[in-house]
């Protein structure tokens, strides 16, 4: 697995959201990309399937104008603190630039 974009940390690029199987009490940091304008949103959740459905149903104010979205990145974290730190990294300028280089798979 190529880890050059993440400073040696491994991450997953999901093919289908249905294949997502979270571990109990873990958090998932995720990135979604708008099909409408290619904007990237980064967040964290304990239930990725539910959260993606909320984004694409327009239930999240910050993403509603740009639906639909496709999942481009996930990263599992063992606790909320670590997930928040990784979320902040992916929201930073360097993190966002790395996410922009990832391929987008339309679901």
C-alpha positions in Angstrom: 0.0 0.0 0.0 1.3 3.5 -0.9 1.8 5.5 2.2 3.8 8.4 0.7 0.8 10.7 0.9 0.1 10.1 4.6 3.6 10.3 6.2 3.8 6.5 6.5 0.2 6.1 7.9 -2.0 3.5 6.1 -5.5 4.4 5.0 -8.3 2.8 3.0 -9.9 4.0 -0.2 -13.3 2.3 -0.1 -14.9 0.9 -3.2 -18.4 0.6 -1.9 -19.9 2.1 1.3 -21.9 -1.2 1.8 -18.6 -3.0 2.4 -18.0 -0.9 5.5 -17.9 -2.9 8.7 -17.0 -0.7 11.8 -15.5 -2.1 14.9 -17.4 -1.4 18.1 -16.5 1.9 19.8 -14.2 3.0 17.0 -14.4 6.2 15.1 -14.1 6.6 11.3 -12.6 9.7 9.8 -13.9 10.1 6.3 -13.7 12.4 3.3 -16.5 12.8 0.8 -16.3 14.6 -2.6 -19.1 16.5 -4.2 -20.1 15.3 -7.6 -21.6 18.7 -8.3 -18.5 20.9 -7.7 -15.6 18.6 -6.5 -15.5 20.2 -3.0 -14.2 17.9 -0.3 -15.8 17.5 3.2 -14.0 15.8 6.0 -15.7 14.5 9.1 -15.8 11.7 11.7 -18.5 9.4 12.9 -19.2 6.1 14.6 -21.7 5.1 11.9 -20.4 5.8 8.5 -23.3 4.4 6.5 -25.8 6.6 8.4 -23.6 9.7 8.1 -23.2 9.3 4.4 -27.0 8.9 4.0 -27.4 12.2 6.0 -25.0 14.0 3.8 -26.7 12.8 0.6 -30.2 13.5 1.9 -29.3 17.1 2.5 -29.6 16.9 6.3 -26.2 18.5 6.9 -26.3 22.3 6.4 -22.7 22.7 5.3 -22.9 20.0 2.6 -26.6 20.3 1.5 -25.9 22.8 -1.4 -23.4 20.5 -3.1 -25.1 17.0 -3.0 -24.6 14.3 -4.2 -21.3 13.1 -2.6 -19.1 10.1 -3.1 -16.9 8.5 -0.4 -13.2 8.9 -1.3 -11.4 8.1 2.0 -11.8 6.4 5.4 -9.5 5.9 8.3 -10.3 3.9 11.5 -9.3 5.4 14.9 -9.6 3.6 18.3 -11.0 6.6 20.1 -12.6 10.0 19.7 -9.4 12.0 20.6 -7.3 10.3 18.0 -10.1 10.6 15.4 -10.4 14.3 16.1 -6.7 14.8 15.6 -6.7 12.9 12.3 -9.8 14.9 11.2 -8.0 18.1 11.9 -5.0 16.9 9.9 -7.2 16.0 6.9 -8.9 19.4 7.1 -5.6 21.2 7.0 -4.1 22.5 3.8 -1.6 19.7 3.5 -4.3 17.1 4.2 -6.7 18.5 1.8 -4.1 18.6 -1.0 -3.4 14.9 -0.4 -7.1 14.1 -0.5 -7.4 16.0 -3.9 -4.9 13.6 -5.3 -7.0 10.5 -4.5 -9.1 8.9 -7.3 -12.8 9.3 -7.1 -14.9 6.2 -7.6 -18.6 7.0 -8.4 -20.9 4.7 -6.4 
